[in-house]
Amino acid sequence: MAKLKEYRVNINGFETVLKLTEEDADRRGLTSVAEERASLAAVAAAVAAAEKQEQADKEAAAKALQEQADKEAAEAEAAEKAAAAKALQEQADKEAAEAEAAEKAAAAKALQEQADKEAAEAEAAEKAAKAPANKKAPAPANKAAKTAPAAK
């Protein structure tokens, strides 16, 4: 006896399942229910695999985007730090230049004061040298000699 398998058939617009031999099913172009289930399972497995691959691709893309964002954030932070360091260096250079200028100005002022003092001393010495040498210096006043009666 021929082996019977279940097949879906459409009779008068209604779908039903019949048990037929393979030869009868082949003549009518039918596929067995078991084969349909296997085919559907294979399609479902392929869809699941495709969905899993799509999810993996999305995760990889998200990871790549996050890495790019992290890299750009690190570069921006480095650029910001470099700009801040440059600004601090410029400020330090400016302050050093101002301090050096103040130091030079103080040294110049000290030198000028020394030169003025030496010029004043030289001028006083010159005036003293020009004064008549034969002029007597006034005698020191002796109050006691003038007020006391002369002893005889």
Secondary structure, DSSP 8 states (H G I E B T S, - for coil): ---EEEEEEEETTEEEEEEEEHHHHHHHT--BHHHHHHHHHHHHHHHHHHHHHHHHHHHHHHHHHHHHHHHHHHHHHHHHHHHHHHHHHHHHHHHHHHHHHHHHHHHHHHHHHHHHHHHHHHHHHHHHHHS-SSS-------HHHHHS----
